[in-house]
Amino acid sequence: MWCVLKCRPGGAEEIMSSCRKTIPDRIMKDIFIFTYDRMKRYQGAWHVETKMLFPDYIFMETDDITALSEQLEPYREFTLVLEDRTMLRRVEPEEETFLQKLGGPDHHLGMSVGYIRDGVTHVVEGPLVGMERRICKIDRHKRIANILIPAGGLEKSLTAGLEITAKN
């Protein structure tokens, strides 16, 4: 199961590195952050930039959330405590499955490419292929799209890179 830990701004990389060194593999199977590619225009050209999909959130895979919580106690001052006074939140199975499909084994969303025909979006390349119905907003100028993700009965939105090459 996946759990998520919210870090103080700018501290995710440092906490990830430290956790990899100190938490045993039998307790923490994996630790990662989700990233995505987006296009940004500067110096007269478009460039691909990699950004954090969920800024300041670290994802951890474990079979024992209690043991993992105990191992994370030394990091309490570097994290933000949740409403229920815990540091970790379990990722809902539906959300975990969706994020695994979207990010793949690298936990990274590359740029997607598509077109709009008769007001309907068609994605032909990238991780958003087949997920057109989840796109709630497209900003063609910034080359990004807001995608609805399942989150414990609620729908949350995340940003993904989407270049629309044609529209009629």
HELIX and SHEET records of a PDB file:
HELIX    1   1 ALA A   12  THR A   22  1                                  11    
HELIX    2   2 ILE A   65  GLN A   71  1                                   7    
HELIX    3   3 GLU A   73  PHE A   78  5                                   6    
HELIX    4   4 PRO A   93  GLY A  103  1                                  11    
HELIX    5   5 GLY A  104  ASP A  106  5                                   3    
HELIX    6   6 GLU A  132  ARG A  134  5                                   3    
SHEET    1   A 4 MET A  28  PHE A  32  0                                        
SHEET    2   A 4 TYR A  57  THR A  62 -1                                        
SHEET    3   A 4 TRP A   2  LYS A   6 -1                                        
SHEET    4   A 4 LEU A  88  ARG A  90 -1                                        
SHEET    1   B 3 ALA A  45  MET A  52  0                                        
SHEET    2   B 3 THR A  35  TYR A  42 -1                                        
SHEET    3   B 3 HIS A 108  LEU A 109  1                                        
SHEET    1   C 5 VAL A 120  GLU A 125  0                                        
SHEET    2   C 5 SER A 112  ARG A 117 -1                                        
SHEET    3   C 5 LEU A 154  LYS A 167  1                                        
SHEET    4   C 5 ILE A 144  ALA A 151 -1                                        
SHEET    5   C 5 ILE A 135  ASP A 139 -1                                        
END                                                                             
